[in-house]
Amino acid sequence: MGEDDALGDSTARKLKYWGWGYEGEGLDVAETRSLLTTFAEGFGIVPSDDGRMPALEEIELPAPRLAWPAALAGICTNDRYERVLHAFGQSQPDSIRICMGDFTRAPDVVAYPENEADIAALYDWCGDAGAALVPYGGGSSVVGGVTGDVGNGFNGTVTVDLGRMNKVLEIDDVSRAARIQGGARGPELEAQLKPSGLTLRHFPQSFEHSTLGGWIATRSGGHFATLYTHIDDLVESVTMVAPSGKMTSRRLPGSGAGPSPDRFMIGSEGAMGIITESWVRLQGRPVFKATAGFRFADFLSAAAAVRAVSQAGLFPANVRIVDGVELQVNGAGDGSFSLMVVSFESSDHPVDAWMARAEQCCLDHGGVIDVDWRDNPRANLEGAVGAWRTAFIRMPYCREELTPRGIISDTFESAITWNRFEEFYHAIREATGAAIRKATGREGAVSCRFSHAYPDGPAPYFAFHGQGRKDGLLEQWKEIKNAASDAVISEGGTITHHHAVGRDHQKWYERQRPEIFGKVLAEAKGCLDPKGILNPGVIVSS
Ligand SMILES: Cc1cc2nc3c(=O)[nH]c(=O)nc-3n(C[C@H](O)[C@H](O)[C@H](O)COP(=O)(O)OP(=O)(O)OC[C@H]3O[C@@H](n4cnc5c(N)ncnc54)[C@H](O)[C@@H]3O)c2cc1C
């Protein structure tokens, strides 16, 4: 196979290399205008002249440095579109670099293994060729997990896309579990589970374009706000293929046998091996559902209500609070109130009693009903709840409109115990706001919502927006991100609640974890990946 050879079906829907989703999807003209008007009128963040993302043929791509062996010809390509598509994930710096046309670190080769033997053969080839290997699921990483920034010690980079390993292989409906390949995207695996009447019920916002292997590798958090929301809790066993060999943990509902191999593989972010399949726990599809919305005069009262609901042992499917700034950015509020959305679901029993108790917790803390749940199956489409939900679904498409217009818009999430939450909240908002002023020379906007809540603390999710300079966007973003991340770590939070470590958070992850634990991970990597070719710079510093 020669340079620019393509694999697969050229008529299939193409994913965008410059943003979220498929070509042809995105904000329409009216939605874009409304977004830009909100930024300009609500926050004084004025877009620069219309810029645009570069066309495929305009992108300067370095010549590929690697040639695959004949035995791998059926699964390797250096087609221009494939290399460009796999060059970046979905982070703010990724978007800026795409806009700048900086594809100097694009992979030399993209491989689509079909089985574990292909993966082993790729390891052998990369090891011999001195090439780095970047595992790739859906490429939805927002932390630089799939970029080719592997350092200078390699003769090339091979991105390994698991998209052809996308099957549900087995369903055990007695134990309610399924064996699923790592490359299955959310809709693919749910469609295959559907005839069984069961569901994994793991719905990160990136569900459509992310994979089971990616979720496990990054410890993703689903849409559900309490209880079984992290993929960690849904994993029964994992199979990971590393350059040194394969490990499969035993299928067990629970175990007290020493440190857990599952917990070692979960969160390994492609640095220890490739997750080829996993047994995951399934649930019945929900039949009983209720949603309500409550307005609060301020975010901290809403937070107190979340704490009450979380500590009452109710475990709602959703208990999200959104502050006035985020509601305003999304056209779901005027900035004068915060919103709580609370939902319960069950495949087994009515949820009214739980909802009534959660409502009381909200009213006790000054909540006012925005959308009533009683006899209201459309509650999630009404009021501020419905407006925010609609905006939430469209959110992933905003960045590709904002970056070319010089607007910095990014998010980060953490978690903190309730006893430290208020101080943490104020410190992070102040540090981030000050950093925006310093980096851009003007006011920006900082918002907060809770994405998840636990009895001992919430997971606050911050967003920041600022008017950047198109020729300095990356440096400005870095300055703000560094200040916000420094504040998160010094105030006692985690550098990530569910977006993972990747390359962007590595520095702060090293501050967060015990130093000797870093050494243990480095030793483990040395055992599994002796040539250090797997996702260099992620989890273990290179
Ligand atoms: C719009 C949007 C919304 C998002 N919402 C959420 C959310 O609600 N919750 C959440 O948790 N995250 C969210 N994310 C972040 C991202 O979707 C998650 O990190 C997701 O789990 C990544 O899955 P992926 O298949 O896309 O992995 P990729 O982005 O392809 O890879 C992520 C990391 O995992 C490694 N990896 C991927 N597959 C494998 C494998 N099979 N074996 C070993 N390593 C592998 C990669 O090397 C990389 O380090 C969102 C991202 C976007 C763009």
The ligand as an SDF file (V2000), in Angstrom:
LIG
                    3D

 53 58  0  0  0  0  0  0  0  0999 V2000
  -18.8890   17.0720   23.6370 C   0  0  0  0  0  0  0  0  0  0  0  0
  -18.2030   16.2030   24.6420 C   0  0  0  0  0  0  0  0  0  0  0  0
  -18.8850   15.7990   25.7750 C   0  0  0  0  0  0  0  0  0  0  0  0
  -18.2610   14.9930   26.7140 C   0  0  0  0  0  0  0  0  0  0  0  0
  -18.9880   14.5630   27.7840 N   0  0  0  0  0  0  0  0  0  0  0  0
  -18.4200   13.7130   28.6580 C   0  0  0  0  0  0  0  0  0  0  0  0
  -19.1850   13.1990   29.7430 C   0  0  0  0  0  0  0  0  0  0  0  0
  -20.3700   13.4870   29.8830 O   0  0  0  0  0  0  0  0  0  0  0  0
  -18.5650   12.3670   30.6030 N   0  0  0  0  0  0  0  0  0  0  0  0
  -17.2610   12.0110   30.4380 C   0  0  0  0  0  0  0  0  0  0  0  0
  -16.7640   11.2350   31.2290 O   0  0  0  0  0  0  0  0  0  0  0  0
  -16.5090   12.5040   29.4400 N   0  0  0  0  0  0  0  0  0  0  0  0
  -17.0620   13.3150   28.5330 C   0  0  0  0  0  0  0  0  0  0  0  0
  -16.3190   13.7940   27.4890 N   0  0  0  0  0  0  0  0  0  0  0  0
  -14.9180   13.3640   27.3500 C   0  0  0  0  0  0  0  0  0  0  0  0
  -14.7480   12.0570   26.5250 C   0  0  0  0  0  0  0  0  0  0  0  0
  -15.8920   11.8240   25.7380 O   0  0  0  0  0  0  0  0  0  0  0  0
  -14.4960   10.8790   27.4350 C   0  0  0  0  0  0  0  0  0  0  0  0
  -13.2160   10.9900   27.9850 O   0  0  0  0  0  0  0  0  0  0  0  0
  -14.6300    9.5130   26.7480 C   0  0  0  0  0  0  0  0  0  0  0  0
  -14.6220    8.5100   27.7260 O   0  0  0  0  0  0  0  0  0  0  0  0
  -13.5600    9.2280   25.7350 C   0  0  0  0  0  0  0  0  0  0  0  0
  -13.9420    8.0860   24.9790 O   0  0  0  0  0  0  0  0  0  0  0  0
  -13.3880    7.8680   23.4980 P   0  0  0  0  0  0  0  0  0  0  0  0
  -13.8330    6.5350   23.0520 O   0  0  0  0  0  0  0  0  0  0  0  0
  -13.7580    9.0060   22.6460 O   0  0  0  0  0  0  0  0  0  0  0  0
  -11.8340    7.8430   23.7650 O   0  0  0  0  0  0  0  0  0  0  0  0
  -10.6840    8.6500   23.0350 P   0  0  0  0  0  0  0  0  0  0  0  0
  -10.9480   10.0940   23.1060 O   0  0  0  0  0  0  0  0  0  0  0  0
  -10.4400    8.0640   21.7050 O   0  0  0  0  0  0  0  0  0  0  0  0
   -9.4600    8.2870   23.9810 O   0  0  0  0  0  0  0  0  0  0  0  0
   -9.3890    8.7890   25.2980 C   0  0  0  0  0  0  0  0  0  0  0  0
   -8.1940    8.1490   26.0080 C   0  0  0  0  0  0  0  0  0  0  0  0
   -8.4150    6.7580   26.1750 O   0  0  0  0  0  0  0  0  0  0  0  0
   -7.4550    5.9990   25.4430 C   0  0  0  0  0  0  0  0  0  0  0  0
   -8.1940    4.8990   24.8240 N   0  0  0  0  0  0  0  0  0  0  0  0
   -9.2590    4.9850   23.9840 C   0  0  0  0  0  0  0  0  0  0  0  0
   -9.7040    3.7470   23.6810 N   0  0  0  0  0  0  0  0  0  0  0  0
   -8.9170    2.8820   24.3390 C   0  0  0  0  0  0  0  0  0  0  0  0
   -8.8800    1.4600   24.4520 C   0  0  0  0  0  0  0  0  0  0  0  0
   -9.7490    0.6620   23.8320 N   0  0  0  0  0  0  0  0  0  0  0  0
   -7.9100    0.9060   25.2400 N   0  0  0  0  0  0  0  0  0  0  0  0
   -7.0160    1.6750   25.8930 C   0  0  0  0  0  0  0  0  0  0  0  0
   -7.0020    3.0160   25.8250 N   0  0  0  0  0  0  0  0  0  0  0  0
   -7.9520    3.6010   25.0640 C   0  0  0  0  0  0  0  0  0  0  0  0
   -6.8100    6.9610   24.4790 C   0  0  0  0  0  0  0  0  0  0  0  0
   -5.4810    6.6160   24.1800 O   0  0  0  0  0  0  0  0  0  0  0  0
   -6.9010    8.2670   25.2330 C   0  0  0  0  0  0  0  0  0  0  0  0
   -5.8550    8.3940   26.1520 O   0  0  0  0  0  0  0  0  0  0  0  0
  -16.9060   14.6140   26.5320 C   0  0  0  0  0  0  0  0  0  0  0  0
  -16.2240   15.0300   25.3870 C   0  0  0  0  0  0  0  0  0  0  0  0
  -16.8560   15.8190   24.4510 C   0  0  0  0  0  0  0  0  0  0  0  0
  -16.1130   16.2340   23.2220 C   0  0  0  0  0  0  0  0  0  0  0  0
  1  2  1  0
  2  3  1  0
  2 52  2  0
  3  4  2  0
  4  5  1  0
  4 50  1  0
  5  6  2  0
  6  7  1  0
  6 13  1  0
  7  8  2  0
  7  9  1  0
  9 10  1  0
 10 11  2  0
 10 12  1  0
 12 13  2  0
 13 14  1  0
 14 15  1  0
 14 50  1  0
 15 16  1  0
 16 17  1  0
 16 18  1  0
 18 19  1  0
 18 20  1  0
 20 21  1  0
 20 22  1  0
 22 23  1  0
 23 24  1  0
 24 25  2  0
 24 26  1  0
 24 27  1  0
 27 28  1  0
 28 29  2  0
 28 30  1  0
 28 31  1  0
 31 32  1  0
 32 33  1  0
 33 34  1  0
 33 48  1  0
 34 35  1  0
 35 36  1  0
 35 46  1  0
 36 37  1  0
 36 45  1  0
 37 38  2  0
 38 39  1  0
 39 40  1  0
 39 45  2  0
 40 41  1  0
 40 42  2  0
 42 43  1  0
 43 44  2  0
 44 45  1  0
 46 47  1  0
 46 48  1  0
 48 49  1  0
 50 51  2  0
 51 52  1  0
 52 53  1  0
M  END
$$$$
